C-alpha cells in the first residue's frame, strides 16, 4: 500500500526557512489528496495545509497563510511544504498524510487520513 516518508526537518532560527518533503510510494499518487499536520509538545495535532487531488485546491490554516506554501509534483510523487518566516510557535513534529477523499470545499481531516508518514521535527529557536 501507500507509504509516506518525510524529510527536511531541522533546527532553524526565527525568521528562517525550511522545506519539508513527503515522498509517496506504492499507490496512485495523482489520485491522493495530501496534507500536512503538526503536533507541538503538549498539544494536539493540528491541520497545517492540504492539496485535494481532484481540483488541485490548496488549503492552509490561518496561522501559516502567507508564510507556508504547499505544492505537489505528480512526476516525483512528492509533496512539499515551503515554510518561510518561521516562528518559535511553528515548532512541532510535522507529518504528512494521504487520503483518497477530495472534497470540493474543504481539505480532508485527520480522521479521514488513510496513511501517515513517520513525521519530521521542526524546531524554531528565538
matplotlib code that plots the C-alpha trace (Angstrom):
import matplotlib.pyplot as plt

x = [0.0, 0.9, 3.9, 4.9, 8.4, 9.0, 12.3, 13.7, 13.1, 15.7, 16.7, 16.3, 16.3, 13.2, 12.6, 14.4, 13.0, 12.8, 11.3, 9.7, 9.3, 7.0, 7.7, 4.9, 5.3, 3.1, -0.1, -1.6, -0.2, -2.2, -5.4, -4.3, -5.2, -2.2, -1.9, 0.5, -0.3, 1.8, 1.9, 3.6, 4.8, 1.9, -0.6, -3.0, -2.1, -3.5, -4.0, -1.4, -2.1, -3.5, -4.0, -7.0, -6.2, -9.3, -9.4, -5.9, -7.2, -4.7, -5.9, -4.0, -4.6, -4.9, -1.7, 0.5, -1.2, 1.3, 4.2, 3.8, 3.3, 2.3, 3.0, 3.0, 5.0, 3.0, 6.0, 8.2, 5.2, 6.2, 4.6, 6.5, 5.9, 7.9, 8.0, 9.2, 9.3, 9.3, 8.3, 9.0, 5.3, 5.9, 8.0, 6.4, 6.6, 5.3, 3.6, 2.2, -0.9, -2.8, -6.4, -8.4, -11.1, -11.3, -13.9, -15.0, -14.9, -12.6, -9.5, -9.7, -9.5, -7.2, -9.7, -10.1, -6.4, -5.7, -1.9, 0.5, 4.2, 6.5, 6.9, 9.9, 10.8, 11.0, 12.5, 12.5, 14.7, 14.1]
y = [0.0, 3.7, 4.6, 8.2, 9.3, 12.9, 14.7, 18.2, 19.0, 20.5, 23.4, 27.0, 30.4, 32.5, 34.2, 31.4, 28.9, 25.2, 23.0, 19.7, 16.9, 13.9, 11.1, 8.6, 5.1, 2.2, 3.9, 6.1, 9.4, 11.6, 10.3, 11.1, 14.2, 15.1, 17.0, 18.3, 18.2, 19.2, 18.4, 20.7, 19.5, 19.1, 20.0, 18.1, 17.5, 20.2, 20.8, 22.8, 22.5, 20.2, 19.8, 18.0, 15.6, 16.3, 20.1, 20.9, 23.3, 24.1, 24.9, 26.4, 27.0, 30.7, 30.9, 29.9, 31.7, 33.9, 32.1, 28.5, 27.1, 23.6, 22.1, 18.7, 17.0, 14.2, 13.0, 12.6, 11.5, 14.1, 17.0, 19.9, 22.4, 25.5, 27.3, 30.9, 33.5, 30.7, 31.4, 29.6, 28.7, 26.6, 24.2, 20.8, 17.3, 17.7, 14.7, 14.2, 12.3, 10.9, 10.4, 9.2, 11.7, 15.0, 17.5, 20.5, 23.0, 21.7, 19.6, 16.1, 16.0, 14.0, 11.3, 10.9, 10.4, 6.9, 6.8, 8.8, 9.4, 9.0, 12.7, 15.1, 17.5, 21.2, 23.4, 27.1, 29.0, 32.5]
z = [0.0, 0.1, 2.2, 3.1, 4.1, 5.2, 5.2, 5.6, 9.3, 11.5, 13.7, 12.3, 13.8, 13.9, 10.6, 8.7, 6.2, 5.7, 3.0, 4.0, 1.6, 1.7, -0.8, -1.6, -2.9, -3.5, -4.8, -7.5, -6.2, -8.6, -7.0, -3.5, -1.6, 0.5, 3.8, 6.3, 10.0, 13.0, 16.7, 19.1, 22.5, 24.9, 22.2, 20.0, 16.4, 14.1, 10.4, 8.5, 4.8, 2.2, -1.6, -3.0, -5.8, -7.9, -8.1, -7.0, -4.4, -1.6, 1.9, 4.8, 8.4, 9.2, 11.3, 8.3, 5.4, 3.6, 5.1, 4.1, 0.6, -0.2, -3.6, -5.3, -8.0, -9.6, -11.5, -8.4, -6.3, -3.7, -1.9, -0.4, 2.4, 1.9, 5.3, 5.4, 8.2, 10.8, 14.3, 17.6, 17.6, 14.5, 16.5, 16.1, 14.6, 11.1, 9.5, 6.0, 5.4, 2.4, 1.6, -1.4, -0.5, -2.3, -1.2, -3.3, -0.4, 2.3, 2.9, 4.4, 8.2, 10.4, 11.0, 7.2, 6.6, 5.4, 5.6, 7.7, 7.5, 10.4, 11.0, 11.0, 13.7, 13.1, 15.8, 15.6, 18.0, 19.1]

ax = plt.figure().add_subplot(projection="3d")
ax.plot(x, y, z, "-o")
ax.set_aspect("equal")
plt.show()
